Amino acid sequence: MEFSQIHISKGSGKLELINSISTNTLTNDYCSKQAKNKKSICSLCYSQKSLKTFRKNMVNVLDKNSRLLSEQLIQKSLLPTIFNSYFRFNSHGELINLIHLENLVNIAKKNKHCNFTLWSKRYDLITIFFDTHKKPKNLFLVYSNSKLNKPVYFPIKHFDKTFNNITKDKVNDFKINCFSKCKDCLLCYTKNKTTTIIEKVK
C-alpha cells in the first residue's frame, strides 16, 4: 500500500485545542456489532450518528486513516510529528487490530514531548499487546466502559483509568467528574490520583 499522510483532526467543542487521530466508526466491525447492543453505550454512538449526518465530510479521511493504520506498520520516518502537549487517539472509532494499536504506540514513542491518551473498549487487544510490549510513559490508556450506569472503579490490566457513562435519570446516584472542556481538566491526559472518570450521557 502506498503511504499517504495520516489525517489529524483539529479539536473542537469539548475537545477544543486537543487534536486527535481517529478512524471510521462506520466501517469498524467491532463498532457495528456493539452498536446493536441496547445495554451498551455504543447503541447511543455519537460518532456513528454524526458521521451519517453533520460530519459526513469526515468519512473519507477517517476511512483513509483506518486503512493506513491497520493494514501495515508504518515506518518511523513517515509517522506524524505532533506539535501539541496533549493529544487524543480515537475521538472517533475504536482499535481495529494489533497493527493499528502498534502504529499508535509508535506515534507516542516518536513524540516523547506529548502526552497521548487512547480510549478503548478493546481490552482483548490491549492485553495481548502490552503483555509483551512496554507501554510508553507518555501514553495513557483509558478503558471505555460499555455498560451504562455501572461504573468500573478500578482500572483493569494495563489501563490507567476508566471512563464511564451515566444516563440522565441516574446522575444523582453517582459523582460526575467529566463536565468541562478537556483542556480545562486534563484528568485523562495526565498522571494524577483520579482513575475513575464519570460522564453524563449527552
Contacts in CASP RR format, 6 or more apart in sequence:
PFRMAT RR
TARGET T0000
AUTHOR 0000-0000-0000
METHOD contacts of the structure
MODEL  1
MEFSQIHISKGSGKLELINSISTNTLTNDYCSKQAKNKKSICSLCYSQKS
LKTFRKNMVNVLDKNSRLLSEQLIQKSLLPTIFNSYFRFNSHGELINLIH
LENLVNIAKKNKHCNFTLWSKRYDLITIFFDTHKKPKNLFLVYSNSKLNK
PVYFPIKHFDKTFNNITKDKVNDFKINCFSKCKDCLLCYTKNKTTTIIEK
VK
1 67 0 8 1.000
1 68 0 8 1.000
1 71 0 8 1.000
1 72 0 8 1.000
3 68 0 8 1.000
3 74 0 8 1.000
3 75 0 8 1.000
3 78 0 8 1.000
4 64 0 8 1.000
4 68 0 8 1.000
5 80 0 8 1.000
6 21 0 8 1.000
6 65 0 8 1.000
6 68 0 8 1.000
6 69 0 8 1.000
6 74 0 8 1.000
6 79 0 8 1.000
6 80 0 8 1.000
7 21 0 8 1.000
7 61 0 8 1.000
7 62 0 8 1.000
7 64 0 8 1.000
7 65 0 8 1.000
8 19 0 8 1.000
8 20 0 8 1.000
8 21 0 8 1.000
8 80 0 8 1.000
8 82 0 8 1.000
9 19 0 8 1.000
9 20 0 8 1.000
9 21 0 8 1.000
9 22 0 8 1.000
9 58 0 8 1.000
9 91 0 8 1.000
9 92 0 8 1.000
10 19 0 8 1.000
11 17 0 8 1.000
11 18 0 8 1.000
11 19 0 8 1.000
11 20 0 8 1.000
11 91 0 8 1.000
13 181 0 8 1.000
14 181 0 8 1.000
14 182 0 8 1.000
15 88 0 8 1.000
15 91 0 8 1.000
15 181 0 8 1.000
15 182 0 8 1.000
16 181 0 8 1.000
16 182 0 8 1.000
16 183 0 8 1.000
17 84 0 8 1.000
17 183 0 8 1.000
18 84 0 8 1.000
18 86 0 8 1.000
18 87 0 8 1.000
18 88 0 8 1.000
18 182 0 8 1.000
18 183 0 8 1.000
18 189 0 8 1.000
19 82 0 8 1.000
19 84 0 8 1.000
19 87 0 8 1.000
19 88 0 8 1.000
20 87 0 8 1.000
20 88 0 8 1.000
20 89 0 8 1.000
20 90 0 8 1.000
20 91 0 8 1.000
20 92 0 8 1.000
21 65 0 8 1.000
21 69 0 8 1.000
21 80 0 8 1.000
21 87 0 8 1.000
21 88 0 8 1.000
21 89 0 8 1.000
21 90 0 8 1.000
21 104 0 8 1.000
21 107 0 8 1.000
22 62 0 8 1.000
22 65 0 8 1.000
22 89 0 8 1.000
22 90 0 8 1.000
22 91 0 8 1.000
22 92 0 8 1.000
22 93 0 8 1.000
23 62 0 8 1.000
23 63 0 8 1.000
23 65 0 8 1.000
23 66 0 8 1.000
23 69 0 8 1.000
23 70 0 8 1.000
23 90 0 8 1.000
23 92 0 8 1.000
23 93 0 8 1.000
23 94 0 8 1.000
23 96 0 8 1.000
23 100 0 8 1.000
24 51 0 8 1.000
24 59 0 8 1.000
24 62 0 8 1.000
24 63 0 8 1.000
24 65 0 8 1.000
24 66 0 8 1.000
24 92 0 8 1.000
24 93 0 8 1.000
25 31 0 8 1.000
25 45 0 8 1.000
25 47 0 8 1.000
25 48 0 8 1.000
25 51 0 8 1.000
25 62 0 8 1.000
25 92 0 8 1.000
25 93 0 8 1.000
25 94 0 8 1.000
26 32 0 8 1.000
26 48 0 8 1.000
26 51 0 8 1.000
26 52 0 8 1.000
26 59 0 8 1.000
27 63 0 8 1.000
27 66 0 8 1.000
28 66 0 8 1.000
28 93 0 8 1.000
28 94 0 8 1.000
28 96 0 8 1.000
30 94 0 8 1.000
30 95 0 8 1.000
30 96 0 8 1.000
30 121 0 8 1.000
30 122 0 8 1.000
31 42 0 8 1.000
31 45 0 8 1.000
31 47 0 8 1.000
31 48 0 8 1.000
31 93 0 8 1.000
31 94 0 8 1.000
34 40 0 8 1.000
34 42 0 8 1.000
34 43 0 8 1.000
34 121 0 8 1.000
34 146 0 8 1.000
35 42 0 8 1.000
35 43 0 8 1.000
35 45 0 8 1.000
35 48 0 8 1.000
36 43 0 8 1.000
37 43 0 8 1.000
37 146 0 8 1.000
39 147 0 8 1.000
39 148 0 8 1.000
40 146 0 8 1.000
40 147 0 8 1.000
40 148 0 8 1.000
41 144 0 8 1.000
41 145 0 8 1.000
41 146 0 8 1.000
41 147 0 8 1.000
41 148 0 8 1.000
41 165 0 8 1.000
41 201 0 8 1.000
42 121 0 8 1.000
42 146 0 8 1.000
44 201 0 8 1.000
46 202 0 8 1.000
47 92 0 8 1.000
47 93 0 8 1.000
51 58 0 8 1.000
51 59 0 8 1.000
51 62 0 8 1.000
51 92 0 8 1.000
58 92 0 8 1.000
62 92 0 8 1.000
62 93 0 8 1.000
66 96 0 8 1.000
68 74 0 8 1.000
69 96 0 8 1.000
69 99 0 8 1.000
69 100 0 8 1.000
69 103 0 8 1.000
69 104 0 8 1.000
70 96 0 8 1.000
70 97 0 8 1.000
70 99 0 8 1.000
70 100 0 8 1.000
70 103 0 8 1.000
71 99 0 8 1.000
72 99 0 8 1.000
73 99 0 8 1.000
73 102 0 8 1.000
73 103 0 8 1.000
73 106 0 8 1.000
74 103 0 8 1.000
74 106 0 8 1.000
76 106 0 8 1.000
76 110 0 8 1.000
79 103 0 8 1.000
79 106 0 8 1.000
79 107 0 8 1.000
79 110 0 8 1.000
80 107 0 8 1.000
81 110 0 8 1.000
81 111 0 8 1.000
82 107 0 8 1.000
82 111 0 8 1.000
82 114 0 8 1.000
84 114 0 8 1.000
85 113 0 8 1.000
85 114 0 8 1.000
85 115 0 8 1.000
86 114 0 8 1.000
86 115 0 8 1.000
86 117 0 8 1.000
86 182 0 8 1.000
86 183 0 8 1.000
86 186 0 8 1.000
86 189 0 8 1.000
87 111 0 8 1.000
87 114 0 8 1.000
87 115 0 8 1.000
87 116 0 8 1.000
87 117 0 8 1.000
88 116 0 8 1.000
88 117 0 8 1.000
88 118 0 8 1.000
88 119 0 8 1.000
88 182 0 8 1.000
88 189 0 8 1.000
89 104 0 8 1.000
89 116 0 8 1.000
89 117 0 8 1.000
89 118 0 8 1.000
89 119 0 8 1.000
90 118 0 8 1.000
90 119 0 8 1.000
90 120 0 8 1.000
94 120 0 8 1.000
94 121 0 8 1.000
94 122 0 8 1.000
95 101 0 8 1.000
95 120 0 8 1.000
95 122 0 8 1.000
95 125 0 8 1.000
95 126 0 8 1.000
97 125 0 8 1.000
98 125 0 8 1.000
98 128 0 8 1.000
98 129 0 8 1.000
101 125 0 8 1.000
101 126 0 8 1.000
101 129 0 8 1.000
102 129 0 8 1.000
102 133 0 8 1.000
104 116 0 8 1.000
104 118 0 8 1.000
105 129 0 8 1.000
105 133 0 8 1.000
105 135 0 8 1.000
105 136 0 8 1.000
105 139 0 8 1.000
107 116 0 8 1.000
108 114 0 8 1.000
108 116 0 8 1.000
108 136 0 8 1.000
108 138 0 8 1.000
108 139 0 8 1.000
109 136 0 8 1.000
111 138 0 8 1.000
112 136 0 8 1.000
112 138 0 8 1.000
113 138 0 8 1.000
114 138 0 8 1.000
115 138 0 8 1.000
115 140 0 8 1.000
115 189 0 8 1.000
115 190 0 8 1.000
116 136 0 8 1.000
116 138 0 8 1.000
116 139 0 8 1.000
116 140 0 8 1.000
117 139 0 8 1.000
117 140 0 8 1.000
117 141 0 8 1.000
117 142 0 8 1.000
117 188 0 8 1.000
117 189 0 8 1.000
118 139 0 8 1.000
118 140 0 8 1.000
118 141 0 8 1.000
118 142 0 8 1.000
119 142 0 8 1.000
119 144 0 8 1.000
119 163 0 8 1.000
119 188 0 8 1.000
120 126 0 8 1.000
120 141 0 8 1.000
120 142 0 8 1.000
120 143 0 8 1.000
120 144 0 8 1.000
121 143 0 8 1.000
121 144 0 8 1.000
121 145 0 8 1.000
121 146 0 8 1.000
123 143 0 8 1.000
123 156 0 8 1.000
123 157 0 8 1.000
123 159 0 8 1.000
126 141 0 8 1.000
126 157 0 8 1.000
126 158 0 8 1.000
126 159 0 8 1.000
127 157 0 8 1.000
127 158 0 8 1.000
130 158 0 8 1.000
131 158 0 8 1.000
135 141 0 8 1.000
135 158 0 8 1.000
140 160 0 8 1.000
140 161 0 8 1.000
140 188 0 8 1.000
140 189 0 8 1.000
140 190 0 8 1.000
140 191 0 8 1.000
141 158 0 8 1.000
141 159 0 8 1.000
141 160 0 8 1.000
141 161 0 8 1.000
142 159 0 8 1.000
142 160 0 8 1.000
142 161 0 8 1.000
142 162 0 8 1.000
142 163 0 8 1.000
142 188 0 8 1.000
142 197 0 8 1.000
143 152 0 8 1.000
143 155 0 8 1.000
143 156 0 8 1.000
143 159 0 8 1.000
143 161 0 8 1.000
143 162 0 8 1.000
143 163 0 8 1.000
144 163 0 8 1.000
145 151 0 8 1.000
145 152 0 8 1.000
145 162 0 8 1.000
145 163 0 8 1.000
145 164 0 8 1.000
145 165 0 8 1.000
148 165 0 8 1.000
148 166 0 8 1.000
148 167 0 8 1.000
148 201 0 8 1.000
149 165 0 8 1.000
149 166 0 8 1.000
149 167 0 8 1.000
149 170 0 8 1.000
149 173 0 8 1.000
149 174 0 8 1.000
150 164 0 8 1.000
151 162 0 8 1.000
151 164 0 8 1.000
151 166 0 8 1.000
151 174 0 8 1.000
151 196 0 8 1.000
151 198 0 8 1.000
152 162 0 8 1.000
152 164 0 8 1.000
152 196 0 8 1.000
153 162 0 8 1.000
153 195 0 8 1.000
153 196 0 8 1.000
154 162 0 8 1.000
154 195 0 8 1.000
154 196 0 8 1.000
155 161 0 8 1.000
155 162 0 8 1.000
155 195 0 8 1.000
156 162 0 8 1.000
160 191 0 8 1.000
160 195 0 8 1.000
161 187 0 8 1.000
161 188 0 8 1.000
161 194 0 8 1.000
161 195 0 8 1.000
161 196 0 8 1.000
161 197 0 8 1.000
162 195 0 8 1.000
162 196 0 8 1.000
162 197 0 8 1.000
163 178 0 8 1.000
163 188 0 8 1.000
163 197 0 8 1.000
163 199 0 8 1.000
164 196 0 8 1.000
164 197 0 8 1.000
164 198 0 8 1.000
164 199 0 8 1.000
165 198 0 8 1.000
165 199 0 8 1.000
165 200 0 8 1.000
165 201 0 8 1.000
166 173 0 8 1.000
166 174 0 8 1.000
166 176 0 8 1.000
166 198 0 8 1.000
166 199 0 8 1.000
166 200 0 8 1.000
166 201 0 8 1.000
167 200 0 8 1.000
167 201 0 8 1.000
168 200 0 8 1.000
168 201 0 8 1.000
171 200 0 8 1.000
174 198 0 8 1.000
175 198 0 8 1.000
176 198 0 8 1.000
176 199 0 8 1.000
176 200 0 8 1.000
177 187 0 8 1.000
177 194 0 8 1.000
177 196 0 8 1.000
177 197 0 8 1.000
177 198 0 8 1.000
178 185 0 8 1.000
178 187 0 8 1.000
178 197 0 8 1.000
178 198 0 8 1.000
178 199 0 8 1.000
179 199 0 8 1.000
179 200 0 8 1.000
182 188 0 8 1.000
182 189 0 8 1.000
187 194 0 8 1.000
187 197 0 8 1.000
188 197 0 8 1.000
END
